[in-house]
């Protein structure tokens, strides 16, 4: 009907309406939707919920997407059983909904061939961009993508990656963990890690060794998988050795929870006899006993920045590379205490 387009345009929800419904300023709403500035998790959640309820879509992105094929993004994660990645996927999906996008997910199981297969499948389905967690075959992935294709490495940055990236500063996170334990009087520390072939596992291990130099004795550096079962196994071996550590730094929360279980099975009290620090601050960290002291990765901010980066690449394929390094935080809970 004549004039219907104008009426639709006039009825489109505005940023101001989103801000009002969320109970924040228009500036805060804009920052929460763009991911370009820090906003509290509570405020971001309210803004995203308000935008979804009103059907608000960011105008600049909406214009760019009219020329795209699918209104979908593809995301590859290492696994969905890890609560951290489940949290990240949920946050990515929330951000995409605000921009009128759907997300296709694939789990690589840390297998490079499977990861490449998902990239190929998503490209065949003409997704508008890719978010990759744990990309391992940089050169082969680049060969599958045309120049300027919207792709962002999220959380894990592979060696030689030349595209956009959003990740947390691992060095700062591990430094916070070690400094916390040293401040509690712990002098004998052990590290539980993932597969060193995975870049983030090697990075967290190396940063642990660096952070301990001149400050603490490293009793053991163990390697396995990023799983609860591996944490149970690794910690069992570390705690059974002569002169065991009084504190453990684990490369993720699942490993840390496995370490707590291993200690409890041996009658070792956490945190009275053994302090444990995790990494991620996934949704389970505060739901166990004792609740887990861990390094918080700002999942909502990671998601917002990653989606913003891929959409910015859609709008401007030739723009400069984005490399966002976010700062982690130490969350002190019940699994650490002063050395007795």
GINORPE-V623461 format. One record per pair of residues at least 24 apart in sequence whose ideal C-beta (glycine too) atoms are under 10 Angstrom apart, sorted by the first residue. I is the first residue (numbers start at 1). J is the second residue. D is the distance in Angstrom with one decimal. If there is no record, write none. Layout:
i: [I,I]
j: [J,J]
d: [D,D]
This chain:
i: [12,12,12,12,12,12,13,13,13,13,13,13,13,14,14,14,15,15,15,15,15,17,17,17,17,18,18,18,18,18,18,18,18,18,18,18,19,19,19,19,20,20,21,21,21,21,21,21,21,21,22,22,22,22,22,22,22,22,23,23,24,29,30,31,32,32,32,32,32,33,33,33,33,33,33,33,33,33,34,34,34,34,34,34,34,34,34,35,35,35,35,35,35,35,35,35,35,35,35,35,35,35,36,36,36,36,36,36,37,37,38,38,38,38,38,39,39,39,40,41,41,41,41,41,42,43,44,44,44,44,44,44,44,44,45,45,45,47,47,48,48,48,48,48,48,48,48,49,49,49,50,51,51,51,51,51,52,52,52,54,55,55,55,56,56,56,56,57,57,57,57,57,58,58,58,58,58,60,60,60,60,61,61,61,61,61,61,61,61,61,61,62,62,63,64,64,64,64,64,64,64,65,65,65,65,65,65,65,67,67,68,68,68,68,68,68,68,69,69,69,69,70,70,70,70,70,70,70,70,70,71,71,71,71,71,71,71,72,72,72,72,72,72,72,72,72,72,72,73,73,73,73,73,73,73,73,73,73,73,73,73,73,73,73,73,73,73,74,74,74,74,74,74,74,74,74,74,74,74,74,74,74,74,74,74,75,75,75,75,75,75,75,75,75,75,75,75,75,75,75,75,75,75,76,76,76,76,76,76,76,76,76,76,76,76,76,76,76,76,76,76,76,76,76,77,77,77,77,77,77,77,77,77,77,77,77,77,77,78,78,78,78,78,78,78,78,78,78,78,78,78,78,78,79,79,79,79,79,79,79,79,79,80,80,80,80,81,81,81,81,81,81,82,82,82,82,82,82,82,82,82,82,83,83,83,83,83,83,83,83,83,83,84,84,84,84,84,84,84,84,84,84,84,84,84,84,84,84,85,85,85,85,85,85,85,86,86,86,87,87,87,87,87,87,87,87,87,87,88,88,88,88,88,88,88,88,88,88,88,88,89,89,89,89,90,90,90,90,91,91,91,91,91,91,91,91,91,92,92,92,92,92,92,92,92,92,92,92,93,93,94,94,94,94,95,95,95,95,95,95,95,95,95,96,96,96,96,96,98,98,99,99,99,99,99,101,101,101,101,101,101,102,103,103,103,104,105,107,108,108,108,108,108,110,110,110,110,110,110,110,110,110,111,112,112,112,112,112,112,113,113,115,115,116,116,116,116,119,119,119,120,123,128,128,128,128,129,129,129,129,129,129,129,130,130,130,131,131,131,131,131,131,131,131,132,132,132,132,132,132,132,133,133,133,133,133,134,134,134,134,135,135,135,135,135,136,136,136,138,138,146,147,147,148,148,148,148,148,148,149,149,149,149,150,150,150,150,150,150,150,150,150,151,151,151,152,152,152,152,152,152,152,152,152,152,152,153,153,153,154,154,154,154,154,154,154,154,155,155,155,155,155,155,155,156,156,156,156,156,157,157,157,157,157,158,158,158,159,159,161,161,161,162,163,163,163,163,163,164,164,164,164,164,164,164,164,164,164,164,164,164,165,165,165,165,165,165,165,165,166,166,166,166,166,166,166,166,166,166,166,166,166,166,166,167,167,167,167,167,167,167,167,167,168,168,168,168,168,168,168,168,168,168,168,168,168,168,168,168,169,169,169,169,169,170,170,170,170,170,170,170,170,170,170,170,170,170,171,171,171,171,171,171,171,171,172,172,172,172,172,172,172,172,173,173,173,173,173,173,173,173,173,173,173,173,173,174,174,174,174,174,174,174,174,174,174,174,174,174,174,174,174,175,175,175,175,175,175,175,176,176,176,176,176,176,176,176,176,176,177,177,177,177,177,177,177,177,177,177,177,177,177,177,177,177,177,178,178,178,178,178,178,178,178,178,178,178,178,179,179,179,180,180,180,180,180,180,180,180,180,181,181,181,181,181,181,181,181,181,181,181,181,181,181,181,182,182,182,182,182,182,183,183,184,184,184,184,184,184,184,184,184,185,185,185,185,185,185,185,186,186,186,186,186,186,186,186,186,186,186,186,186,187,187,187,187,187,187,187,187,188,188,188,188,188,188,188,188,188,188,188,189,189,189,189,189,189,189,189,189,189,189,189,189,189,190,190,190,190,190,190,190,190,190,190,190,190,190,190,190,190,190,190,190,190,190,190,191,191,191,191,191,191,191,191,191,191,191,191,191,191,192,192,192,192,192,192,192,192,192,192,192,192,192,192,192,192,192,192,192,192,192,192,192,192,192,192,192,193,193,193,193,193,193,193,193,193,193,193,193,193,194,194,194,194,194,194,194,194,194,194,194,195,195,195,195,195,196,196,196,197,198,198,198,200,200,200,200,201,201,201,201,202,203,204,204,204,204,204,204,205,205,207,208,208,208,211,212,216,216,216,216,217,217,218,218,219,219,219,219,219,219,220,220,220,221,222,222,222,222,222,223,224,224,224,225,225,226,226,226,226,226,226,226,226,227,227,227,227,227,228,228,228,228,228,228,228,228,228,228,229,229,229,229,230,230,230,231,231,231,231,231,231,231,231,231,231,232,232,232,232,232,232,232,232,233,233,234,234,234,235,235,235,235,235,235,235,235,235,235,236,236,236,236,236,237,238,238,239,239,239,239,239,239,240,244,244,244,245,245,246,246,246,246,246,246,247,247,247,247,247,247,247,247,247,248,248,248,248,248,248,248,249,249,249,249,249,249,250,250,250,250,250,250,250,250,251,251,251,252,252,252,252,252,252,252,253,253,253,253,253,253,253,253,253,253,253,253,253,254,254,254,254,254,255,255,256,256,256,256,256,256,256,257,257,257,257,257,257,257,259,260,260,260,260,260,261,263,264,264,269,269,270,270,270,270,271,271,271,271,271,271,271,271,272,272,272,272,273,273,273,274,274,274,274,275,275,275,275,275,276,276,277,277,277,277,277,277,278,278,278,279,280,281,281,281,281,281,285,285,285,286,286,286,288,288,288,289,289,290,290,290,290,290,291,291,291,291,292,292,292,292,292,293,293,293,293,293,293,293,293,294,294,294,294,294,294,294,294,295,295,295,295,296,296,296,296,296,297,297,297,297,298,298,298,298,301,301,302]
j: [54,55,56,57,59,62,50,51,53,54,55,56,57,54,56,59,47,51,56,58,59,50,51,54,56,46,47,48,49,50,51,52,53,54,56,98,46,47,50,51,50,54,46,47,49,50,51,53,54,56,46,47,48,49,50,51,53,54,47,50,50,56,58,304,95,98,300,301,304,57,58,61,95,98,99,304,307,308,58,60,61,304,305,307,308,311,312,95,166,300,301,302,303,304,305,306,307,308,309,311,312,324,304,305,308,309,312,324,301,304,298,301,304,326,327,300,301,304,300,91,298,299,300,301,300,300,91,94,95,298,300,301,303,304,91,94,300,98,304,91,94,95,97,98,300,303,304,94,97,98,98,94,95,97,98,99,94,97,98,98,97,98,100,97,98,99,100,97,98,99,100,101,98,99,100,308,311,99,311,312,315,98,99,100,101,307,308,311,312,314,315,99,100,315,128,311,312,313,314,315,316,99,100,101,128,311,314,315,128,314,101,126,127,128,129,150,314,125,126,127,128,101,102,104,122,125,126,127,128,129,96,99,100,101,102,127,128,96,101,102,103,104,122,125,126,127,128,129,99,101,102,103,104,105,122,127,128,129,130,131,150,152,306,307,310,311,314,103,104,105,106,118,119,121,122,123,125,126,127,128,129,130,131,132,151,103,104,105,106,107,118,122,127,129,130,131,132,133,152,154,306,307,310,104,105,106,107,108,114,115,116,117,118,119,121,122,130,131,132,133,134,135,141,154,105,106,107,108,109,115,118,131,132,133,134,154,155,156,107,108,109,110,111,115,133,134,136,155,156,194,198,200,226,107,108,109,110,133,134,225,226,227,105,106,107,109,107,109,226,227,228,254,107,226,227,228,252,253,254,280,282,284,252,253,254,257,280,282,283,284,285,287,133,155,226,252,253,254,278,279,280,281,282,283,284,285,297,299,133,134,155,226,280,282,299,282,283,284,280,281,282,283,284,297,299,300,302,303,131,133,154,155,280,282,297,299,300,302,303,306,131,133,299,303,283,299,300,303,298,299,300,301,302,303,304,306,307,131,133,154,299,300,302,303,304,306,307,310,303,307,300,303,304,307,300,302,303,304,305,306,307,308,311,131,303,307,310,311,304,307,307,308,310,311,314,127,128,129,307,310,311,127,127,131,307,130,131,133,132,133,134,135,136,134,136,194,195,197,198,201,225,226,136,136,137,140,141,158,197,137,140,140,141,140,141,143,144,144,145,151,144,149,310,311,313,314,164,307,309,310,311,313,314,154,163,310,155,164,166,303,306,307,309,310,156,157,158,161,163,165,306,157,167,200,302,306,158,198,199,200,159,161,163,165,199,197,198,199,162,163,317,317,318,313,314,316,317,318,319,310,313,314,317,309,310,311,312,313,314,315,316,317,309,310,313,305,306,307,308,309,310,311,312,313,322,324,306,309,323,302,303,305,306,307,309,310,324,200,280,297,299,302,306,326,198,199,200,201,203,199,200,203,323,325,198,199,200,199,202,199,321,323,321,309,313,321,322,323,305,306,308,309,310,312,313,319,320,321,322,323,324,305,306,309,321,322,323,324,325,301,302,303,304,305,306,307,308,309,310,322,323,324,325,326,200,297,302,305,306,323,324,325,326,200,279,280,295,296,297,298,299,301,302,324,325,326,327,328,329,207,325,326,327,328,199,200,203,204,206,207,208,251,279,295,297,325,328,203,204,206,207,210,211,325,328,207,295,325,326,327,328,329,330,204,207,211,279,280,294,295,296,297,327,328,329,330,203,204,205,206,207,208,209,210,211,212,249,251,277,279,295,328,207,208,210,211,295,328,330,211,277,279,295,296,327,328,329,330,331,204,207,208,211,247,248,249,250,277,278,279,293,294,295,328,330,336,207,208,209,210,211,212,213,215,216,247,249,277,211,215,330,247,249,275,277,293,295,330,332,336,211,212,215,216,245,246,247,248,249,275,276,277,293,336,339,211,212,215,216,247,339,336,338,246,247,271,275,332,336,337,338,339,246,247,275,337,338,339,340,215,216,217,245,246,247,248,274,275,336,337,338,339,215,216,217,219,245,246,247,339,216,217,218,219,220,243,244,245,246,247,339,215,216,217,218,219,220,221,245,246,247,248,249,275,277,217,218,219,220,221,222,234,235,237,238,239,241,244,245,246,247,248,249,250,259,274,276,218,219,220,221,222,223,234,238,245,248,249,250,251,255,220,221,222,223,224,226,230,231,232,233,234,235,237,238,248,249,250,251,252,254,255,256,258,259,262,276,278,221,222,223,224,225,226,230,234,249,250,251,252,255,223,224,225,226,227,230,250,251,252,254,255,223,224,225,226,230,221,223,224,223,225,226,251,226,251,252,279,225,226,251,252,251,251,249,250,251,252,279,295,249,251,249,249,250,251,249,249,245,246,247,249,243,245,245,249,243,244,245,246,247,248,244,245,248,249,248,250,251,255,259,251,251,255,258,254,255,250,251,252,253,254,255,279,280,252,254,255,257,258,252,253,254,255,256,257,258,259,261,284,254,255,258,261,254,255,258,255,256,257,258,259,260,261,262,276,278,257,258,259,260,261,262,263,265,258,262,258,259,262,259,260,261,262,263,265,266,268,274,276,261,262,263,265,266,262,262,263,263,265,266,268,273,274,266,268,273,274,274,275,271,273,274,275,339,340,271,274,275,276,277,335,336,337,339,274,275,276,277,278,335,336,275,276,277,278,279,295,276,277,278,279,280,292,294,295,278,279,280,278,279,280,282,294,295,297,277,278,279,280,281,282,283,284,285,288,292,294,295,278,279,280,282,284,279,280,280,285,288,292,293,294,335,282,284,285,288,292,294,335,335,288,289,290,292,335,288,335,289,290,337,340,334,335,336,337,333,334,335,336,337,338,339,340,337,338,339,340,337,339,340,335,336,337,339,335,336,337,338,339,335,336,330,331,332,333,335,336,331,333,335,328,328,328,329,330,331,333,331,333,335,331,333,334,333,334,335,334,335,333,334,335,336,337,331,333,334,335,331,333,334,335,336,330,331,332,333,334,335,336,337,328,329,330,331,332,333,335,336,328,329,330,331,327,328,329,330,331,326,327,328,329,326,327,328,329,326,327,326]
d: [9.4,8.3,8.1,8.1,8.5,9.4,9.1,8.0,9.1,3.9,5.9,4.5,8.5,8.8,7.6,9.5,9.8,8.9,7.2,8.5,8.8,8.1,9.4,5.9,7.3,9.5,6.4,9.3,9.6,4.8,5.0,9.6,8.9,6.0,5.0,8.9,9.7,7.5,7.8,9.8,8.2,9.9,8.2,8.8,8.5,4.0,8.6,6.9,6.6,9.4,4.1,4.6,8.5,7.3,4.1,8.1,9.6,9.8,9.4,8.6,8.8,9.2,9.2,9.0,9.5,9.1,8.8,9.8,7.2,10.0,6.1,9.7,8.2,5.9,8.3,7.7,9.5,8.5,7.9,9.9,9.9,7.3,9.0,9.4,5.5,9.4,9.3,7.3,8.6,8.9,6.8,8.8,7.6,2.9,4.3,7.7,6.7,4.1,8.1,9.6,9.9,8.7,8.3,7.6,6.4,9.9,9.5,9.3,9.4,9.6,8.1,6.6,9.9,8.8,9.4,8.3,7.8,8.2,9.2,9.7,7.8,8.5,5.2,8.3,9.8,9.9,9.1,8.9,9.2,9.9,5.1,7.9,9.3,7.0,9.6,8.2,7.4,8.3,10.0,8.9,5.0,7.0,7.6,5.9,8.5,9.7,8.8,8.4,10.0,9.8,9.5,9.3,9.7,7.8,4.5,9.1,7.6,5.3,6.6,10.0,9.7,9.7,8.6,10.0,6.7,9.4,9.2,9.4,7.2,6.1,4.3,9.1,6.9,5.6,8.4,9.5,7.9,9.9,8.5,9.3,6.4,9.2,5.1,7.8,8.5,9.4,9.2,4.9,8.7,7.3,6.9,7.6,6.4,8.2,9.1,7.4,9.3,9.9,5.2,4.4,8.7,7.7,7.0,7.6,6.8,8.2,6.9,9.1,9.9,9.2,9.7,8.4,9.2,4.5,8.9,9.6,6.8,9.1,4.2,8.3,7.0,9.0,8.4,9.2,9.7,6.7,4.9,5.6,5.8,9.9,9.5,9.1,6.4,5.6,6.6,9.2,6.9,8.7,6.4,4.9,6.8,5.9,8.5,7.3,8.1,4.8,6.4,8.9,9.3,5.7,7.7,5.2,7.3,9.7,8.5,5.7,6.2,5.1,6.9,6.3,8.4,9.6,9.7,7.8,6.5,8.9,9.5,7.4,4.8,7.9,7.1,7.2,7.6,8.0,3.2,8.0,7.4,9.9,4.2,8.8,7.6,5.0,7.3,8.8,9.4,5.6,7.1,5.3,7.4,9.9,9.1,8.6,9.2,9.5,7.3,4.3,7.6,7.4,9.6,8.0,9.0,10.0,9.7,9.5,7.8,5.0,7.6,5.5,8.7,5.7,9.5,9.6,4.8,6.8,9.9,7.9,7.4,7.5,5.2,6.5,7.4,7.5,9.8,9.5,6.8,7.6,5.8,7.1,9.9,9.8,9.7,8.8,8.7,4.7,7.2,8.7,8.8,9.7,7.0,5.7,7.0,4.9,9.0,8.6,6.2,4.6,9.7,9.3,7.8,9.7,8.0,9.6,7.8,5.4,7.8,6.1,7.2,9.7,9.2,9.9,8.1,8.9,7.6,9.7,5.1,9.8,8.6,9.8,10.0,8.1,9.4,8.9,9.8,6.5,8.0,9.5,7.4,8.5,6.3,8.3,7.4,9.9,9.6,7.1,7.7,10.0,8.0,3.9,5.1,4.9,8.4,9.5,10.0,8.6,9.1,6.8,6.7,8.3,9.9,9.0,4.2,8.2,4.0,8.2,9.0,9.3,7.2,7.5,6.9,9.3,8.4,9.8,9.3,8.5,9.7,7.9,7.5,9.8,8.4,9.1,5.8,5.4,9.5,9.1,5.0,9.0,9.8,9.1,9.5,7.3,7.5,6.9,9.5,9.2,8.5,5.4,9.4,6.7,6.4,8.9,9.7,9.1,9.7,8.8,9.2,8.4,9.7,8.5,9.7,5.0,5.2,8.9,7.3,3.5,7.8,9.2,9.1,6.6,9.7,8.1,9.2,9.9,8.7,4.7,9.1,6.8,6.5,10.0,8.5,9.7,8.2,7.2,9.1,9.3,8.4,10.0,5.1,5.4,9.3,8.0,4.2,8.1,9.4,9.5,8.9,6.0,9.5,9.2,9.4,8.4,6.9,9.2,9.9,6.2,9.9,9.5,7.5,9.0,8.1,9.5,8.3,9.4,8.9,8.1,9.3,9.8,9.6,9.8,9.1,8.5,6.5,9.0,8.4,6.5,7.9,8.8,7.0,8.6,6.3,9.8,8.4,8.3,8.7,4.3,4.7,8.0,9.4,9.9,9.6,8.3,9.6,9.3,7.9,5.8,6.7,9.6,7.3,5.5,7.7,8.6,6.0,8.5,8.1,8.7,9.7,6.0,9.7,9.1,9.1,4.1,7.5,6.7,6.0,9.8,9.3,7.5,9.6,9.8,8.9,9.1,5.6,7.8,8.9,6.3,8.3,9.8,8.4,9.2,8.9,9.6,9.9,10.0,9.6,9.6,9.9,9.4,7.7,6.8,8.2,7.7,10.0,7.0,9.1,9.8,9.4,8.2,7.5,7.8,8.0,9.0,9.4,8.2,9.2,7.4,9.9,9.2,3.6,6.2,9.1,10.0,7.9,9.7,7.9,8.3,4.7,7.7,8.4,3.8,5.0,9.3,10.0,7.5,9.5,7.3,7.7,8.8,5.2,8.5,9.4,4.8,4.9,9.8,9.7,7.6,7.7,9.3,8.9,9.7,9.5,6.6,8.2,8.8,4.7,9.6,8.9,9.4,9.9,7.5,9.6,7.5,9.2,6.5,8.6,10.0,7.3,6.2,4.7,9.4,9.1,7.0,8.1,9.0,8.7,9.3,9.5,5.9,9.5,6.2,9.8,9.5,9.8,9.3,7.2,9.4,8.5,7.0,8.9,9.6,9.8,8.5,9.9,4.6,7.2,8.2,6.3,9.4,9.6,6.0,4.3,7.3,8.3,9.8,8.8,8.0,8.3,7.2,5.3,7.0,8.4,8.8,5.8,8.7,9.1,4.5,4.4,9.2,8.6,6.0,9.4,7.6,8.3,4.5,8.4,7.3,8.6,9.2,7.7,9.5,9.3,8.6,7.4,6.2,7.2,9.7,9.4,9.4,8.4,9.2,4.9,7.4,9.7,9.3,7.1,9.7,7.3,5.1,7.4,5.1,9.9,9.7,5.0,6.9,5.8,6.6,9.7,6.9,4.9,5.8,9.0,5.6,9.9,9.8,8.7,9.3,9.9,9.4,8.2,8.1,9.4,9.1,4.9,7.6,8.1,9.7,9.8,8.9,8.8,8.9,9.5,5.8,5.9,9.3,9.9,8.0,7.9,9.9,6.3,9.4,9.6,4.2,8.6,7.6,8.5,3.9,8.5,8.3,8.6,5.9,8.9,8.9,4.0,5.3,9.4,8.0,5.5,9.5,7.1,8.9,9.5,7.6,7.6,9.0,7.2,9.3,8.3,5.0,9.7,9.5,9.7,9.0,8.8,9.7,6.0,9.4,9.6,6.7,7.4,4.3,9.7,9.5,9.4,7.9,7.7,9.4,10.0,5.0,8.9,4.5,8.5,7.0,8.4,8.3,5.7,9.4,7.0,9.4,8.8,6.7,9.8,9.1,3.9,6.0,9.8,7.0,6.8,9.1,6.5,8.5,7.4,8.2,8.3,9.2,9.5,8.7,6.7,7.3,9.4,5.7,7.0,6.7,9.8,9.6,9.4,7.4,9.6,8.5,4.5,8.9,7.1,6.0,9.5,6.5,9.2,6.8,8.7,8.9,8.6,5.3,5.8,8.9,10.0,9.9,8.8,9.2,7.6,8.9,6.5,9.9,6.3,6.7,4.6,6.0,8.4,9.4,9.7,9.7,5.4,3.9,8.7,10.0,6.9,9.7,7.9,5.0,4.0,9.6,9.5,6.2,8.7,9.7,8.5,5.0,8.5,5.6,5.9,9.8,9.2,7.3,8.8,7.6,7.1,5.1,8.3,5.1,9.5,7.3,7.6,4.6,5.2,7.3,9.0,9.0,4.7,7.1,6.0,6.8,8.9,9.8,5.5,7.9,5.2,7.2,6.3,9.3,9.5,9.8,7.2,5.0,4.2,7.3,7.0,8.9,8.2,10.0,4.9,8.5,9.0,7.6,4.0,9.2,7.6,5.1,7.5,9.3,8.8,9.7,10.0,7.1,9.2,7.1,4.8,6.7,9.1,9.3,9.0,9.1,7.4,5.2,7.6,7.3,9.6,8.6,8.7,5.2,8.4,7.3,9.9,7.9,5.8,9.9,9.5,4.7,6.2,9.8,7.3,6.2,7.5,4.5,6.3,9.0,10.0,4.6,7.6,7.7,6.0,9.7,9.2,9.6,7.0,6.3,4.9,7.1,9.4,8.6,9.2,8.0,9.3,8.1,4.5,9.1,7.6,7.3,6.9,6.0,4.2,8.6,7.8,9.6,5.3,7.0,9.6,7.5,6.9,7.5,6.1,7.7,9.4,10.0,5.7,10.0,9.8,9.5,8.0,9.8,9.0,8.0,9.1,9.6,9.2,7.3,6.0,9.1,9.9,9.4,8.6,9.2,4.6,8.4,6.7,9.6,9.8,7.1,9.9,5.7,10.0,8.3,8.7,9.0,9.2,9.9,8.4,9.9,9.4,8.5,8.6,9.9,6.9,6.6,4.5,9.0,9.6,9.5,8.2,6.8,8.9,10.0,9.4,9.6,9.7,9.1,9.9,9.2,9.4,7.7,9.2,9.0,8.6,9.5,6.8,5.1,9.4,6.2,6.6,9.9,9.6,8.9,5.6,7.5,10.0,7.4,9.9,9.2,4.7,7.6,9.3,5.7,4.6,9.7,7.7,9.7,8.8,9.8,6.6,9.7,7.9,6.4,6.5,3.7,6.5,6.4,2.1,5.1,8.4,7.6,7.3,9.5,9.3,8.7,4.0,7.6,9.2,5.4,5.0,9.9,8.2,7.5,7.9,7.3,7.5,8.1,3.7,8.1,7.9,3.7,6.7,9.5,9.3,9.6,9.0,8.5,9.2,4.6,9.1,7.7,7.7,8.9,8.3,10.0,6.4,9.4,6.0,6.5,9.9,7.6,7.9,8.5,9.7,8.2,7.5,9.1,9.9,7.6,6.4,6.8,5.3,8.6,8.9,6.8,4.2,7.2,7.4,9.9,7.4,9.7,7.6,6.8,7.3,5.0,7.2,9.4,9.4,10.0,9.4,8.2,5.2,8.4,7.8,9.2,6.7,6.8,5.1,6.5,9.6,9.2,8.6,9.9,8.5,5.8,9.2,6.4,5.2,5.2,8.0,8.9,9.5,9.8,9.8,4.0,6.8,4.7,7.1,4.8,9.3,6.5,5.3,9.2,6.2,5.7,9.2,8.1,9.9,8.4,8.0,8.3,8.3,9.9,9.0,8.3,9.5,5.8,8.5,6.8,7.3,9.7,7.2,8.4,6.1,6.8,10.0,9.2,9.1,7.5,9.0,7.3,7.7,6.5,9.6,9.9,9.9,9.9,9.5,9.8,8.4,5.6,8.7,8.7,9.5,6.7,5.4,5.2,3.7,8.8,9.7,9.8,6.4,9.8,9.8,6.5,9.4,9.5,7.6,8.8,9.5,9.4,9.8,6.5,4.1,6.0,8.6,7.6,4.6,7.0,8.3,9.7,9.2,9.7,7.2,6.2,9.3,9.6,7.9,8.3,9.3,8.4,8.1,9.4,5.4,9.5,7.4,7.2,9.2,8.3,6.6,9.5,9.4,9.2,8.6,7.6,9.5,7.1,3.5,4.8,8.9,9.2,9.4,4.1,4.8,6.9,8.3,5.7,7.8,5.1,9.1,7.6,6.6,5.2,4.8,7.3,4.8,4.3,9.3,9.6,9.7,8.1,5.6,9.1,7.4,8.2,9.7,4.9,7.3,6.2,7.5,9.9,5.9,4.4,7.3,4.9,7.9,10.0,5.7,8.8,5.8,8.1,7.4,7.7,5.9,9.7,6.4]
